[in-house]
């Protein structure tokens, strides 16, 4: 559900921030933040730009957070750990994997601000392709995502669950969305994996010039979910990307991550602004409309940052 701006600001006021902003004396004026996103043609980047503007406006920042285009989730985790990014978009599967590698008490360990929206797994082929399912990809020329991306992490797991070894059973290439779109359009590859919100601009742009289809995982859901429970079943509706019928695929939660060392009041203010400016953010990135306060705490196994947890508690009680 969209919560009201009044509710969000009431919770924000718990730290006295709302009053400070009203008096044009924000305690965050000189706060500098950087935001790691993904491909410029993906939802991470579009939502990141909108979120940066919203945070600047809501917190009274002198400078908006710097939005960085990256290779995706794995790259973002490294940037976060190296303190080259303060906030990072991430798939829950890569974030959970990183949690297993973090030492107890590590100040750079990932913590979540909120679950934001669900990624949809795309396996894109030309509409004229004879391929209809992921298990038919053996021997095909397939782009699996750029190295360091969450797309590659996801693609390798899905293929592994189906008994497919990329470097043995596929003619695999390791390129990102932008390059994969060009390659499919030019006939240099037969398919590519992507994980992103609906619709993803790069895929929409491709579909506007080349008719496409998405491969189904209908027959493979049980095997994939048994191996990796974080991948849930989902549907791409008919009409998306010009599809003539719905396609069964996988859903994957997305979260906003920060380091454990982020001050509680900053994490609190960022979450408050995410919800108080949700409609503003959605004007640039409609995926923001799916951010739901009740679902936003569902970041397990990555724990919420204490500041974020405090905000959700205050919002529920307001």
Buried (B, 14 or more C-beta within 10 A) or exposed (E): EBBEBEBBBBBBBBBEBBEBBEEEEBBBEEBEBBBBBBBBBBBBBBBBBBBBBBBBBBBBBEEBBBBBBBBBBBBBBBBBBEEEBBBBBBBBBBBBBBBEEBEEEEEEBBBBBBBBBBBBBBBBBBEEBEBEBBBBBBEBBBBBBBEBBBBBBBBBBBBBBBEBEBEEBBBBBBBBBBBBBBBBBEEBBBBBBBBBBBBBBBBBBBBEEBBBBBBBBEEBBEBBBEEBEBBEBBBBEEEBBBBEEBBBBBBBBBBBBBBBEBEBBBBBBBBBBBBBBBEBBBEBBBBBEBBBBEBBBBBBEBBBBBBBBBBBEBBEEB
